[in-house]
Amino acid sequence: MKYAYFPGCSLSSSGFDYDLSLKYVAKALDIELVEVKDWVCCGASSAHATSHLLSIALPVLNLSHAEKGGLDKLIAPCLACLSRFKAANVELEHDADLKKKIDEVFDYKYQRKVKVYHPLEVFLQMGAEKIRERLKRKLTGLKAVCYYGCVFTRPPKICQFDQVEDPQSMDTIVRALGVETLDWSFKTECCGVSMTLTRSDMVLKLSNDILREAKETGAKAIVVACPLCQANLDGRQRQIEETYKTRYGIPILYFTQLMGLAFGAYPKEVGLQKLITSPQEVLEALGLM
Amino acid sequence: MTVAFSKENLALSRDLQAMTGENVMLCYQCKKCTLGCPSAYEMRMKPHELMRAAQLGLAEEIYWSGTIWICLSCETCNTRCPQDINILRVIDGLREMSKELEYYNPYPVLPASHRIFLAFVKRFGRVYELGLALLINLRMLTPFKDIDMASPMLLKGKLKPFPHRSHGAKELRQVMARIRKLEKEQSVSRQAHGGH
């Protein structure tokens, strides 16, 4: 299966391990990823907070590159990028006035032929059975919670995927690997990453709430599906521990890293050494260290 | 507070509808938005209060509260609104309108951070994360605020020391220029009709 691949600004730097592990897993599942030619930033929060038209135009620029390349399916692993791309497709479908304005600012008229997916959507479409077939080792003994982040299922009109308040897709995939996923109520609580530089105080509070809940359920790791969620919960964990006088030491793993491990990868092959909060305990428990 | 309501007060809700397509008059103050909002604890004017203020045309109060800037865009409010109002879209509309207005803003670093972000996108086609962190922290006069997070990332190769350019940046700049022109024409026509 061939997909256009939009890494986004994060996967080229702070989400480097997500990119690495996703490519490993895609190869194992016979998915060909073709990077979108001359891709540019999706605009994230800053575009829609300053100009609605720009917030639609940036995704359209990328989608038209994919369309021109002859691809009608695109994978965007970062949830912010994915959310913006899906919003562009949905809004252009329902708002003729917007479509007119977009056509005015672009030379190439985007035909809305490119469908956008998160890697989890693609893997679920393939079926959990296909994943189990590829397993070289079962990750039994690991108790984890899946953290989806705020824009994975919201708003439902745009995302059109999974249950809004209690999503199950990541849990399904991760359980197929043998991990015990625990139930918790903070699956889609916002960690505050859109203001991680400008209001770090709020980010520390919100991310602390998430880490505390995860610890209380007895989880030994948090599994994520977005480089922004990961950077916040992982990169700021030390700061959070100092600010709130507590100790977490909970590694924040990408679901693709767990998939890679289950498919037989060495920890280095899926970028586990790049984690700031060490996954040593988790890997030792799984017999992988 | 008591508001002497007159036709002029309706200008804000009218402009918001023209700009965003959202009708703030549908709000009946159920407070579901505020109850799900992760940053409501920090807001002087909570989301449902902002909707009420928008209905009453209290633009100055809205901007003075700074609520629109500490909204995290988590999409919880508009997902849960029983009247199907896209509250985030209303907030984005207010943010967009504020570019041309002179109201006091208690959190000036937030619109500044968006400008810096987009300046990087314009220059390189992509966000230069390290540059973004440096410039925003300089603007906030807190150059070492994020060193705990940034230094392990740099050491592990998770933060690129130099910006990455995209060949799509030229086309992007062209699109941005055309959008700016279109928006200028729109704002001129909005001002001509006695709007915000």
Interface residues (C-beta under 8 A of the other chain):
Chain A: C9 S10 S12 S13 S14 F16 D17 K37 D38 W39 V40 C41 G43 A44 S45 S46 A47 H48 A49 T50 S51 H52 L53 L54 A57 L58 L61 N62 H65 D95 K101 E104 V105 F106 C150 V151 R154 P155 P156 V164 E189 C190 G192 S194 M195 L197 T198 R199 S200 M202 L206 A231 G235 R236 R238 Q239 Q273 K274 I276
Chain B: M19 T20 G21 P38 S39 E42 I70 L72 S73 C74 E75 T76 N78 T79 N86 D92 G93 R95 E96 K99 Y107 V109 L110 P111 S113 H114 R115 F117 L118 V121 G125 R126 V127 E129 L132 A133 I136 N137 M140 K145 D146 D148 M149 P152 M153 K156 G157 K158 L159 K160 H164 S166 H167 G168 A169 E171 L172 V175 M176 R178 I179 L182 E183
